[in-house]
Every structure is written in C-alpha cells, then in structure tokens.
Amino acid sequence: MTELCEVRHLGLVEYQAAWELQDTLAAEVADGGRPPTLLLLEHPHTYTFGRRGHLENLLWDEAELARRGVTTHWVDRGGDVTYHGPGQLVGYPLLPLGVAGLRFDSTSGSVHLPQADYVGYVRRLEETIILALARLGVPARQVDGMTGVWVEQVADRSRNSNLDSPLVAKIAAIGVKVDARGVTRHGFALNVAPDMSFWEGIIGCGLVGYPVTCLAELLGAPPPMTRVADEVVRAFAQVFKYEINEIHDIPQI
C-alpha cells in the first residue's frame, strides 16, 4: 500500500513562522500523529545562513537591508547563505527517514545520517525539481560535486566571472537537516519569477562565478505559481512514491 503524504499550500509566510511550524509538524510526524508532510509556500524577502554560513557572503549593509525590507536568519540547515522571496516556490518536506542509521557526533553535539543516506535524500529532492521542470519545458540537471538544480546558461560565457566553471546557472537551491528523531527539515527553493536583484546582496551558497536564474528569465512568460506547484507535487509523489493529500490553508501561529 502506498504511503500517504500531506501537502499543505500555505501562501506567503514569514520565515520565522514557517520555521516554527516545521518544528511543530515534524514532532507530530516523529510521534506518528501526522503523515509525512510537504509544506509549499513563499517568503517575504529573506536571507538565511546555514550551518556553513559566512557573514562575508552578505554584501549589503544594515541600511541597505532595511531599505530593501530584507530580514536575515541563521538556521540549522546545511549550506551557506541563500535568498527567499516572493516569486520563489519554497518546499519543506517533513519526512521520516528512520533512526536506525543515525549517529551522534560528540564533537559537534549533533546527530547525523550516514553520508550515503543523507546525500541520497538530497539527490531525490534534486530529481523531483528536475522532473517538474522537464514537464514545464525546461531541461535541468545535477552537477557533480554541487548541490541544487542547474540549467544550461543561456547567456554567453562573458557573463560568467568564473571562466573555469561549467556554463550553467542555478535555478533551485537545496539545504536540509535531519533531526535527532530522523525527520527532515528545510528543503528546496525553486526560482519561478522572483526579483533577481536580491541576489546582488549575497554570494549565493558561497559560490563565486556561478549565476542564478529563474523560469521568468528562461521562458519569458513563466507559468503561474499554482502550475509550478502542481508539477512539483506530481514529481514529488513519483520520486518519493507517495499518495498525495493536498490542503490549501494558512497556518495559525
């Protein structure tokens, strides 16, 4: 029998509220009181720094951040700094990966999945986005040694400041965490039609010379966010082998 996954479409949600909602729902998933859950939403203008974040990758000062209405958060996902904002589809899967392989790191005080399982989960998230983009008419792929989803760069190489880098641009960022009970947190951010100028304020993911793009740049007229969300849900169900129950709501936090 196929396992059920609940997909909640939340609309525009402040980052802190969404982070707290993940904690609440992940605890319910771990206790068995809630099925695996995927949250789909958008955020106001936000920069988040992961566990490998470096403050020097934030290029705007406090005055510019305030002028632009950007909040910043240091969070417990993997990776460096990334941007979230309107026009970007953010997905937070809260999935039980199991605790049999978890191990405690006495040095950092954190809990880790075996590397193969952790990387395998990230690869499946990438596969989900790649499949959804294919159905939207955009070929995308993984890049060896890199996290996220990439498309062939349409512009010429002169726009890429790192001449030794592949001629690709990132269209979706991924940063995740697996908690001590084996439930995933955080997830992916797919650029549909965000204001791309906000990437000027960071060195995204700490990667110099790798441009960022979105569906609006690639297609001219991007599909509606609802269509993109539909394709992501469809692909997520296929890759993770879930039956989907969709709920459209706004969290009361």
Sine and cosine of phi, psi and omega as CSV:
sin_phi,cos_phi,sin_psi,cos_psi,sin_omega,cos_omega
0.00,0.00,0.73,-0.68,-0.02,-1.00
-0.95,0.31,0.71,-0.70,-0.02,-1.00
-0.97,0.26,0.57,-0.82,-0.01,-1.00
-1.00,0.10,0.64,-0.77,0.16,-0.99
-0.81,-0.59,0.75,-0.66,0.03,-1.00
-1.00,-0.04,0.81,-0.59,0.04,-1.00
-0.95,-0.32,0.84,-0.54,-0.02,-1.00
-0.92,-0.38,0.88,-0.48,0.05,-1.00
-1.00,-0.04,0.91,-0.42,-0.20,-0.98
-0.95,-0.31,-0.14,0.99,-0.04,-1.00
0.97,0.26,-0.55,-0.83,-0.03,-1.00
-1.00,0.02,0.85,-0.53,-0.08,-1.00
-0.73,-0.69,0.73,-0.68,0.10,-0.99
-0.84,0.54,0.58,-0.81,-0.11,-0.99
-0.86,0.51,-0.73,0.68,-0.05,-1.00
-0.88,0.48,-0.65,0.76,0.02,-1.00
-0.90,0.44,-0.65,0.76,0.02,-1.00
-0.92,0.38,-0.61,0.79,0.02,-1.00
-0.90,0.45,-0.69,0.72,0.02,-1.00
-0.92,0.40,-0.60,0.80,0.04,-1.00
-0.90,0.44,-0.63,0.77,0.06,-1.00
-0.84,0.54,-0.70,0.72,0.00,-1.00
-0.86,0.51,-0.72,0.69,-0.03,-1.00
-0.89,0.45,-0.75,0.66,-0.07,-1.00
-0.96,0.30,-0.58,0.82,0.02,-1.00
-0.89,0.45,-0.61,0.79,0.06,-1.00
-0.90,0.45,-0.62,0.79,0.03,-1.00
-0.93,0.38,-0.62,0.78,0.06,-1.00
-0.89,0.45,-0.70,0.71,-0.01,-1.00
-0.90,0.45,-0.57,0.82,-0.01,-1.00
-0.99,0.17,-0.13,0.99,-0.02,-1.00
1.00,0.10,0.13,0.99,0.00,-1.00
-1.00,0.02,-0.05,1.00,0.00,-1.00
-0.57,-0.82,0.61,-0.79,0.05,-1.00
-0.95,0.30,0.20,-0.98,0.17,-0.98
-0.74,0.67,0.63,-0.78,-0.17,-0.99
-0.72,-0.70,0.64,-0.77,0.11,-0.99
-0.86,-0.51,0.87,-0.50,0.08,-1.00
-1.00,-0.09,0.77,-0.64,0.07,-1.00
-0.87,-0.49,0.77,-0.64,-0.14,-0.99
-0.28,-0.96,0.04,-1.00,0.17,-0.99
-0.82,-0.57,0.38,-0.93,0.05,-1.00
-0.88,-0.47,0.44,-0.90,0.29,-0.96
-0.90,0.44,0.11,-0.99,-0.07,-1.00
-0.85,0.53,0.88,-0.48,-0.13,-0.99
-0.54,-0.84,0.66,-0.75,0.24,-0.97
-0.94,-0.35,0.74,-0.67,0.08,-1.00
-0.85,-0.52,0.63,-0.78,0.05,-1.00
-0.94,-0.35,0.79,-0.61,0.04,-1.00
-1.00,0.09,-0.17,-0.99,-0.06,-1.00
-0.89,0.46,-0.41,0.91,0.04,-1.00
-0.98,-0.21,0.38,0.93,-0.06,-1.00
-0.94,0.34,0.56,-0.83,0.04,-1.00
-0.80,-0.60,0.83,-0.56,-0.07,-1.00
-0.87,0.50,-0.48,0.88,0.00,-1.00
-0.91,0.40,-0.23,0.97,0.06,-1.00
-0.99,0.11,0.00,1.00,0.17,-0.99
-1.00,-0.08,0.90,-0.43,-0.16,-0.99
-1.00,-0.10,-0.34,0.94,0.00,-1.00
-1.00,-0.06,0.57,-0.82,0.05,-1.00
-1.00,0.10,0.05,-1.00,-0.07,-1.00
-0.87,0.50,-0.61,0.80,-0.01,-1.00
-0.90,0.44,-0.68,0.73,0.00,-1.00
-0.93,0.36,-0.63,0.78,0.05,-1.00
-0.87,0.50,-0.69,0.73,0.01,-1.00
-0.91,0.41,-0.67,0.74,0.00,-1.00
-0.88,0.47,-0.60,0.80,-0.03,-1.00
-1.00,0.09,-0.18,0.98,-0.02,-1.00
0.96,0.29,0.59,0.81,-0.05,-1.00
-0.98,-0.19,0.76,-0.65,0.15,-0.99
-0.99,-0.17,0.42,-0.91,0.03,-1.00
-0.83,-0.55,0.56,-0.83,-0.02,-1.00
-0.63,-0.78,0.68,-0.73,0.17,-0.99
-0.99,-0.15,0.86,-0.51,-0.17,-0.98
-0.80,-0.60,0.06,-1.00,-0.13,-0.99
-0.98,-0.20,0.39,0.92,0.10,-0.99
-1.00,0.06,0.11,-0.99,0.13,-0.99
-0.98,0.22,0.25,-0.97,0.13,-0.99
1.00,-0.08,-0.08,-1.00,-0.07,-1.00
-0.97,-0.25,-0.66,-0.75,-0.09,-1.00
-1.00,0.02,0.59,-0.81,0.10,-0.99
-0.57,-0.82,0.23,-0.97,-0.01,-1.00
-0.94,-0.33,0.63,-0.78,0.19,-0.98
-0.80,-0.60,0.63,-0.78,0.04,-1.00
-0.19,-0.98,0.10,-0.99,0.04,-1.00
-0.83,0.56,0.61,-0.79,-0.04,-1.00
1.00,0.00,0.07,1.00,0.03,-1.00
-0.87,-0.50,0.77,-0.63,0.03,-1.00
-1.00,0.02,0.89,-0.45,0.00,-1.00
-0.97,-0.26,0.72,-0.70,0.02,-1.00
-0.83,-0.56,0.78,-0.62,0.05,-1.00
-0.88,-0.47,0.99,-0.11,0.07,-1.00
-0.98,0.21,0.76,-0.65,0.08,-1.00
-0.91,-0.40,1.00,0.05,-0.17,-0.98
-0.88,-0.48,0.68,-0.73,0.05,-1.00
-0.99,0.15,0.94,-0.35,0.02,-1.00
-1.00,0.00,-0.13,0.99,0.00,-1.00
1.00,-0.08,0.38,-0.92,-0.09,-1.00
-0.92,-0.39,-0.05,1.00,-0.09,-1.00
-0.86,0.51,-0.60,0.80,-0.07,-1.00
-0.99,-0.12,0.03,1.00,-0.02,-1.00
-0.92,0.40,0.58,-0.82,0.06,-1.00
-0.70,-0.72,0.53,-0.85,-0.03,-1.00
-1.00,-0.08,0.75,-0.66,0.04,-1.00
-0.99,-0.17,0.96,-0.29,-0.08,-1.00
-0.92,0.38,-0.40,0.92,-0.01,-1.00
-0.94,0.33,-0.75,0.66,-0.04,-1.00
-1.00,-0.07,-0.28,0.96,-0.05,-1.00
0.97,0.26,0.25,0.97,-0.03,-1.00
-0.95,-0.33,0.20,-0.98,-0.01,-1.00
-0.93,-0.37,0.67,-0.75,-0.08,-1.00
-0.77,-0.64,0.56,-0.83,0.25,-0.97
-0.98,0.21,0.43,-0.90,0.19,-0.98
-0.80,0.59,0.60,-0.80,-0.12,-0.99
-0.82,0.58,-0.64,0.77,-0.04,-1.00
-0.89,0.45,-0.65,0.76,-0.01,-1.00
-0.94,0.35,-0.68,0.74,-0.01,-1.00
-0.89,0.46,-0.77,0.64,0.00,-1.00
-0.89,0.45,-0.62,0.79,0.03,-1.00
-0.87,0.49,-0.62,0.78,0.04,-1.00
-0.91,0.42,-0.72,0.70,0.03,-1.00
-0.87,0.49,-0.67,0.74,0.01,-1.00
-0.88,0.48,-0.61,0.80,0.01,-1.00
-0.93,0.36,-0.57,0.82,0.11,-0.99
-0.89,0.45,-0.68,0.73,0.05,-1.00
-0.88,0.48,-0.69,0.73,0.02,-1.00
-0.87,0.49,-0.61,0.79,0.03,-1.00
-0.87,0.49,-0.75,0.67,-0.02,-1.00
-0.92,0.39,-0.65,0.76,0.01,-1.00
-0.88,0.48,-0.69,0.73,0.01,-1.00
-0.91,0.42,-0.69,0.73,0.02,-1.00
-0.89,0.46,-0.68,0.73,0.01,-1.00
-0.90,0.43,-0.61,0.79,0.03,-1.00
-0.86,0.51,-0.64,0.77,0.01,-1.00
-0.95,0.30,-0.27,0.96,0.08,-1.00
-0.99,-0.11,0.08,1.00,0.06,-1.00
1.00,0.05,0.33,0.95,-0.02,-1.00
-0.86,-0.51,0.93,-0.36,0.08,-1.00
-0.94,0.35,0.74,-0.68,0.01,-1.00
-0.62,-0.78,0.23,-0.97,-0.06,-1.00
-0.39,-0.92,0.15,-0.99,0.18,-0.98
-1.00,0.06,0.34,-0.94,0.09,-1.00
-0.82,-0.57,0.80,-0.60,-0.02,-1.00
-0.81,0.59,0.75,-0.67,0.05,-1.00
0.98,0.18,0.03,1.00,-0.03,-1.00
-0.82,-0.57,0.49,-0.87,0.08,-1.00
-0.98,-0.20,0.58,-0.82,0.02,-1.00
0.90,-0.43,-0.08,-1.00,0.00,-1.00
-0.87,-0.50,0.68,-0.74,-0.18,-0.98
-0.80,-0.60,0.48,-0.88,0.10,-0.99
-0.81,-0.59,0.41,-0.91,0.08,-1.00
-0.89,0.46,0.72,-0.69,-0.04,-1.00
-0.95,0.32,0.83,-0.56,-0.04,-1.00
-0.97,0.25,-0.62,0.79,-0.03,-1.00
-0.95,0.32,0.24,-0.97,-0.01,-1.00
-0.97,0.25,0.22,-0.98,-0.11,-0.99
-0.90,0.44,-0.34,0.94,-0.02,-1.00
-0.90,0.44,-0.34,0.94,0.03,-1.00
-0.99,0.12,-0.19,0.98,-0.02,-1.00
-0.99,-0.15,0.92,-0.40,-0.08,-1.00
-0.95,0.31,-0.29,0.96,0.04,-1.00
-0.97,-0.22,1.00,-0.08,-0.12,-0.99
-0.93,0.37,-0.28,0.96,0.01,-1.00
-1.00,0.00,-0.11,0.99,-0.05,-1.00
-0.99,0.12,0.38,-0.93,0.06,-1.00
-0.87,0.48,0.46,-0.89,-0.01,-1.00
-0.99,0.14,0.92,0.39,-0.03,-1.00
-0.72,-0.69,0.32,-0.95,0.08,-1.00
-0.74,-0.67,0.57,-0.82,-0.02,-1.00
-0.99,0.12,0.75,-0.66,0.05,-1.00
-0.92,-0.39,-0.27,0.96,0.04,-1.00
-0.56,-0.83,0.76,-0.66,0.06,-1.00
-0.98,-0.19,0.49,-0.87,0.00,-1.00
-0.70,-0.71,0.74,-0.67,0.10,-1.00
-0.49,-0.87,0.82,-0.57,-0.14,-0.99
-0.74,-0.68,0.20,-0.98,0.11,-0.99
-0.62,-0.79,0.54,-0.84,0.18,-0.98
-0.88,-0.47,0.86,-0.51,-0.09,-1.00
-0.98,0.18,0.00,-1.00,-0.11,-0.99
-0.91,0.42,-0.26,0.97,0.02,-1.00
-0.97,-0.23,0.14,0.99,0.09,-1.00
1.00,0.10,0.29,0.96,-0.02,-1.00
-0.97,-0.23,0.71,-0.70,-0.04,-1.00
-0.97,0.24,0.48,-0.88,0.10,-0.99
-0.71,-0.70,0.19,-0.98,-0.02,-1.00
0.84,0.54,-0.41,-0.91,-0.06,-1.00
0.31,-0.95,-0.87,-0.50,-0.14,-0.99
-0.78,-0.63,0.34,-0.94,0.07,-1.00
-0.68,-0.73,0.91,-0.41,-0.05,-1.00
-0.97,-0.24,0.83,-0.56,-0.04,-1.00
-0.99,0.15,0.94,-0.35,0.01,-1.00
-0.99,-0.11,-0.93,0.37,0.04,-1.00
-0.53,-0.85,0.82,0.57,0.03,-1.00
-0.98,0.18,0.20,-0.98,0.15,-0.99
-0.97,0.24,0.96,-0.28,-0.12,-0.99
-0.94,0.35,-0.22,0.97,-0.01,-1.00
-0.91,0.41,-0.33,0.94,-0.03,-1.00
-0.95,0.32,-0.31,0.95,0.09,-1.00
-0.96,0.29,-0.24,0.97,0.06,-1.00
-0.94,0.35,-0.29,0.96,-0.03,-1.00
-1.00,0.03,-0.05,1.00,-0.03,-1.00
-0.61,-0.79,0.30,-0.96,0.29,-0.96
-0.99,-0.14,1.00,-0.05,-0.16,-0.99
-0.82,0.57,0.81,-0.58,-0.01,-1.00
0.86,0.50,0.24,0.97,-0.02,-1.00
0.96,0.29,0.26,0.96,-0.07,-1.00
-0.98,-0.18,0.91,-0.42,0.03,-1.00
-1.00,0.03,0.76,-0.65,0.10,-1.00
1.00,0.00,0.03,1.00,0.04,-1.00
-0.95,-0.31,0.94,-0.33,-0.06,-1.00
-0.95,0.32,0.28,-0.96,0.04,-1.00
-0.89,-0.46,0.58,-0.81,0.00,-1.00
-0.68,-0.74,-0.02,-1.00,-0.02,-1.00
-0.50,-0.87,0.19,-0.98,0.00,-1.00
-0.89,0.45,-0.56,0.83,0.00,-1.00
-0.88,0.47,-0.63,0.78,0.03,-1.00
-0.95,0.32,-0.59,0.81,-0.08,-1.00
-0.98,0.19,-0.56,0.83,-0.12,-0.99
-0.95,-0.32,-0.25,0.97,-0.07,-1.00
0.99,0.11,-0.90,0.44,0.07,-1.00
-0.91,-0.41,0.99,-0.15,-0.06,-1.00
-0.95,0.32,0.42,-0.91,0.08,-1.00
-0.92,0.40,0.39,-0.92,0.05,-1.00
-0.86,0.51,0.45,-0.89,0.01,-1.00
-0.85,0.53,-0.58,0.82,0.01,-1.00
-0.89,0.45,-0.60,0.80,0.04,-1.00
-0.93,0.37,-0.68,0.74,0.03,-1.00
-0.88,0.47,-0.70,0.71,0.02,-1.00
-0.88,0.48,-0.66,0.75,0.02,-1.00
-0.86,0.51,-0.70,0.72,-0.03,-1.00
-0.94,0.35,-0.58,0.82,0.06,-1.00
-0.91,0.42,-0.69,0.73,0.03,-1.00
-0.89,0.46,-0.70,0.71,0.01,-1.00
-0.87,0.49,-0.70,0.71,0.00,-1.00
-0.93,0.36,-0.64,0.77,0.01,-1.00
-0.87,0.50,-0.69,0.73,0.03,-1.00
-0.88,0.47,-0.64,0.77,-0.02,-1.00
-0.94,0.34,-0.72,0.70,-0.07,-1.00
-0.94,0.33,-0.67,0.74,-0.06,-1.00
-1.00,-0.08,-0.06,1.00,0.09,-1.00
0.87,0.49,0.80,0.60,0.05,-1.00
-0.92,-0.39,0.47,-0.88,0.30,-0.95
-1.00,0.00,0.68,-0.73,-0.17,-0.99
-0.96,-0.28,0.71,-0.71,0.18,-0.98
-0.87,-0.49,0.93,-0.37,-0.09,-1.00
-0.99,-0.12,0.67,-0.74,0.01,-1.00
-0.75,-0.66,0.76,-0.65,0.06,-1.00
-0.96,-0.27,0.94,-0.35,-0.06,-1.00
-0.44,-0.90,0.16,-0.99,0.09,-1.00
-0.88,-0.47,0.81,-0.58,-0.06,-1.00
-0.92,0.40,0.65,-0.76,0.09,-1.00
-0.99,-0.13,0.98,-0.18,-0.08,-1.00
-0.85,-0.52,0.00,0.00,0.00,0.00
